[in-house]
């Protein structure tokens, strides 16, 4: 491991990492992620209208969390008030950042209770891929020959994306996609949850059981939390095309097997059409999705344990 890039001096350290972990390399200061002002709250009335309550039915997924529940087909939801590609992920107008990881987090948790719908290791890999996808989506990184390469050091407007880009840029030698997925998956769930917490989309609930304590991130507005599911489910079942943002989000959904839940009860041609849409994603994103699906498959085969890879 070589020394971090010279621009790393001003980077804010991330969560505790092993000695061999990559270090931040972005030299431009950004807001303190602990500050409530770091990410502005979205304006009122920006989310779609509330969805009707849905009866829960048993659903079986090959790596679902215990007691997972499926969903029946919902009525077509109203279009968002702001159909802009980036605002679609409920990002505040001033942020203008494709918050793919936020919408994947919503898909991977119950929209009213916040209960996880995926095993922790699978969710971690999916969210790690979503964080990389945000950077690939905005052309900050490219994925070539199985490796991640930084092509732009312009600081992203989002705090978490800034941190991830700094970690990537700090590694002079570069690492494979699978290595970065394994590394980022260790903290991706907590990092994305904190981003949602700062923006006011979730609240923390802590439960104690004997000697253990569990933390749940409960959505503050269930209709906002359910919007990614309703949007993708409706468009895919009706055979409508997806925009660039939803194409990548749908690819992440397939890579983590969440499409079985979102498209529960849909005919086979709907799933086939979904895979065809994902297959025409930009090269870097298509490769990222392929590596993510393989990493999730390996985690399932090894008992949901993310392989430990040294940086």
DRENGU-845193 format. One line per 5 residues: number of its first residue (from 0); their letters; for each residue x, y, z of C-alpha. Coordinates in steps of 0.02 Angstrom, whole numbers, plus 32768, in hexadecimal, padded with zeros to 4 digits. Example, Ala and Ser with C-alpha at 12.3 -4.5 7.8 and 13.67 -1.06 7.14 Angstrom:
DRENGU-845193
0 = AS = 8267,7F1F,8186; 82AC,7FCB,8165
//
This chain:
DRENGU-845193
0 = XXXXX = 8000,8000,8000; 804B,80A5,7FCB; 8032,8149,8026; 7F8E,81A4,8003; 7F86,8228,7F7D
5 = XXXXX = 7FCF,82D1,7FB3; 7F22,831F,7FB1; 7EED,82B0,8042; 7F2D,8326,80C9; 7E88,8380,80E2
10 = XXXXX = 7E12,82EB,80D3; 7DA0,82C7,8165; 7DC1,8217,81A5; 7D33,819C,818E; 7CFE,810F,8201
15 = XXXXX = 7D7F,80A6,825B; 7DE1,803F,81DC; 7E69,7FBB,81E4; 7F1C,7FF4,81C4; 7F14,7FB3,8113
20 = XXXXX = 7E72,8011,80E8; 7E77,809C,8063; 7E83,814D,80A5; 7E29,81EA,806E; 7E7D,824F,7FE6
25 = XXXXX = 7E0D,82E1,7FBB; 7E5F,8385,7FE9; 7DC5,83F4,7FE3; 7D6A,840B,808A; 7CB4,83DF,8093
30 = XXXXX = 7C2C,83F7,8117; 7C37,8397,81B9; 7BC7,82FD,819F; 7B90,830F,8255; 7B46,83B8,8232
35 = XXXXX = 7A8C,83C3,820D; 7AB5,8448,818D; 7B29,83D5,812A; 7A97,8397,80C1; 79FD,8407,80B1
40 = XXXXX = 7952,83BD,80D4; 78E6,83A4,8039; 785C,8420,801C; 77AD,83EE,8051; 773A,83A3,7FD0
45 = XXXXX = 77C6,835E,7F65; 779E,82A7,7F7F; 7712,824A,7F21; 7667,8231,7F6D; 7657,81A9,7FF5
50 = XXXXX = 763B,80F9,7FB8; 75AC,808E,7FF4; 75D6,8016,8083; 7609,7F6B,8042; 75E0,7EC1,808B
55 = XXXXX = 7679,7E59,80AD; 7690,7DAB,8066; 771B,7D2D,807F; 77AA,7D3F,8006; 783E,7CCD,7FEF
60 = XXXXX = 78E6,7D14,7FB7; 7988,7CB6,7FB6; 79DD,7D30,802C; 794E,7D8F,807C; 794F,7DC2,8131
65 = XXXXX = 78E4,7D5C,81A9; 7828,7D74,81A0; 7830,7DD3,80FB; 778D,7E0A,80AB; 775C,7E24,7FF7
70 = XXXXX = 76E7,7EA4,7FAB; 7651,7E97,7F37; 7646,7EFC,7E99; 7623,7FB3,7EC4; 75BF,8030,7E62
75 = XXXXX = 7620,80A1,7DEE; 766D,812B,7E59; 7664,81E1,7E25; 7700,8227,7DD0; 777A,8287,7E3E
80 = XXXXX = 7763,8343,7E44; 7815,8357,7E03; 783F,82D4,7D7D; 78F4,830E,7D76; 796C,827A,7D74
85 = XXXXX = 79C6,82A8,7E14; 7931,82E9,7E77; 78DD,8241,7E58; 7941,81F9,7EE9; 78F6,827F,7F5C
90 = XXXXX = 799B,82DF,7F5D; 7987,8397,7F8F; 7992,840C,7EF9; 7A37,8458,7F32; 7A88,83AD,7F44
95 = XXXXX = 7A67,8373,7E90; 7AB9,82CC,7EB3; 7A76,8221,7E7B; 7A55,81D2,7F24; 7A4D,8120,7EE3
100 = XXXXX = 7A83,80D8,7F8B; 79F3,8131,7FE3; 7970,80E5,7F72; 79C0,8038,7F7E; 79BD,804B,803C
105 = XXXXX = 7902,806E,802F; 78E7,7FD5,7FC2; 7948,7F69,803D; 78E0,7F9E,80D5; 7828,7F9A,8101
110 = XXXXX = 77DA,8042,80D7; 7782,8059,817F; 77E4,7FF7,8200; 7893,8007,81B7; 78AB,7F4B,81CF
115 = XXXXX = 7936,7F07,815E; 78FD,7E99,80CE; 79AA,7E58,80A0; 7A33,7E02,8100; 7AAF,7E81,8144
120 = XXXXX = 7B41,7E46,80D7; 7AD9,7E4A,8038; 7A94,7EF6,8062; 7B44,7F33,8088; 7B86,7EF9,7FDF
125 = XXXXX = 7AF2,7F45,7F84; 7B05,7FED,7FDA; 7BC1,7FEB,7FBB; 7B9E,7FD0,7F03; 7B1E,805D,7F07
130 = XXXXX = 7B9F,80D6,7F4E; 7C17,80A7,7EC1; 7B88,80B4,7E45; 7B68,8168,7E7A; 7C1B,8194,7E4B
135 = XXXXX = 7C17,812F,7DA9; 7B6F,817D,7D7D; 7BBC,822A,7D89; 7C5C,81F7,7D2D; 7CCB,820E,7DC5
140 = XXXXX = 7D0A,815B,7DB2; 7D10,80D7,7D2A; 7D1B,801B,7D3B; 7D91,7FC7,7CC2; 7DDC,7F18,7CC4
145 = XXXXX = 7D8D,7EF5,7D6C; 7DDD,7F8C,7DC1; 7D9D,8034,7DFD; 7DF6,80CB,7DB6; 7DD9,8180,7DED
150 = XXXXX = 7DCA,81F5,7D59; 7D8D,8293,7DB0; 7DC1,82D8,7E59; 7D3D,8361,7E59; 7CEE,835A,7F06
155 = XXXXX = 7C3A,8319,7EFD; 7BB4,8386,7F4F; 7B84,82F4,7FBF; 7BEA,82D6,805E; 7BE7,8218,8057
160 = XXXXX = 7C12,8214,7F9D; 7CA1,828B,7FC2; 7CE4,8213,8045; 7CD8,817A,7FD5; 7D2D,81D4,7F44
165 = XXXXX = 7DB8,8209,7FBA; 7DD3,8153,7FEE; 7DDB,811C,7F39; 7E52,81A7,7F07; 7EC5,8183,7F9A
170 = XXXXX = 7EF8,80DB,7F53; 7F83,80F7,7ED5; 7F8D,8040,7EA0; 7ED2,8029,7E8A; 7E6A,7F94,7EBC
175 = XXXXX = 7DE9,7F21,7E6F; 7D2F,7F3F,7E75; 7D18,7EA8,7EE5; 7D9A,7EEA,7F60; 7D44,7F93,7F6A
180 = XXXXX = 7C9A,7F41,7F7F; 7CDB,7ED7,800F; 7D2C,7F6E,8061; 7C9D,7FEA,804D; 7C1A,7F69,8080
185 = XXXXX = 7C5F,7F6A,8131; 7C17,8018,8152; 7BA2,803C,80BF; 7B01,8017,811D; 7B2A,808C,81AD
190 = XXXXX = 7B6E,8114,813A; 7AD4,8116,80C9; 7A61,810F,8161; 7AB9,81A7,81AA; 7AA5,8204,8106
195 = XXXXX = 79EA,81E1,810D; 79E8,8214,81C4; 7A3D,82BB,819E; 79BE,82DF,8115; 792D,82B7,818A
200 = XXXXX = 78EE,821E,812D; 7906,81A3,81BD; 7909,81A5,827A; 7967,8130,82EE; 7910,80B1,835D
205 = XXXXX = 7977,8047,83D4; 793A,7FA6,8425; 798F,7F45,84AF; 7982,7E89,84BF; 79E2,7E38,854D
210 = XXXXX = 7A98,7E66,852C; 7A7F,7EA2,8479; 7A42,7F44,842F; 79FC,7F5B,8380; 79EA,7FFC,831E
215 = XXXXX = 7961,8016,829E; 7954,80A9,8227; 789A,80CA,821A; 785B,8132,8186; 7811,81D9,81B9
220 = XXXXX = 779B,81D7,8122; 7763,812D,80E6; 7729,816D,803C; 77D7,81B0,8019; 7825,810B,8050
225 = XXXXX = 77AD,80A8,7FE1; 77C4,8115,7F47; 7859,80B8,7EF9; 77FC,8012,7F09; 7759,8058,7EC4
230 = XXXXX = 77B2,80B2,7E36; 7817,801D,7DFB; 778D,7F9E,7E16; 770E,8001,7DB4; 777C,802E,7D21
235 = XXXXX = 77C4,7F7F,7D0E; 771B,7F28,7D1B; 76D4,7F9F,7C99; 7769,7F85,7C25; 779B,803B,7C28
240 = XXXXX = 7852,806F,7C0C; 78BE,80A9,7C9D; 7927,8146,7CA0; 79E2,813E,7CC4; 79CF,814E,7D80
245 = XXXXX = 794C,80C4,7D8E; 79AB,8054,7D16; 7A41,8054,7D8C; 79D0,8042,7E25; 7978,7FAF,7DD2
250 = XXXXX = 7A22,7F60,7DAE; 7A50,7F70,7E66; 79A7,7F25,7E91; 79CE,7E8E,7E22; 7A7F,7E7C,7E66
255 = XXXXX = 7A3D,7E6F,7F19; 79A7,7E04,7EE6; 792D,7E89,7F20; 78D1,7E7C,7E79; 787F,7DDD,7EBC
260 = XXXXX = 7829,7E47,7F3E; 7804,7EE1,7ED5; 77BF,7E76,7E46; 776D,7DF2,7EB4; 76E7,7D9B,7E4D
265 = XXXXX = 7719,7DEC,7DA8; 7722,7D7B,7D0D; 77CC,7D3F,7CD2; 77D5,7DB4,7C3E; 77D8,7E49,7CB6
270 = XXXXX = 7877,7E0B,7D09; 78C1,7DE3,7C5D; 789A,7E93,7C24; 78EC,7EDA,7CC0; 798D,7E7D,7C9B
275 = XXXXX = 798A,7EBB,7BE8; 797E,7F6E,7C24; 7A11,7F57,7C9B; 7A78,7F07,7C11; 7A7E,7FAC,7BB2
280 = XXXXX = 7ABF,8013,7C44; 7B63,8073,7C28; 7BFD,7FFF,7C28; 7C43,8033,7CD2; 7B9C,801E,7D27
285 = XXXXX = 7B78,7F7B,7CCF; 7C1F,7F34,7D0B; 7BFF,7F72,7DBB; 7B55,7F1F,7DBF; 7B9F,7E7C,7D7E
290 = XXXXX = 7C27,7E7A,7E03; 7BA8,7EA5,7E8A; 7B36,7E15,7E59; 7BCB,7D9F,7E5D; 7C01,7DDF,7F08
295 = XXXXX = 7B51,7DC9,7F4D; 7B4B,7D19,7F06; 7BEF,7CEF,7F5B; 7BAF,7D37,8000; 7B14,7CC9,7FF5
300 = XXXXX = 7B7A,7C2D,7FCF; 7BEF,7C4E,8062; 7B65,7C6B,80E0; 7B4D,7D28,80C7; 7BFF,7D4E,80FC
305 = XXXXX = 7C52,7DD7,8099; 7D03,7D9E,806C; 7D8A,7DFD,80C8; 7DFF,7E4C,8049; 7E97,7EB1,8079
310 = X = 7EB0,7F58,8027
//
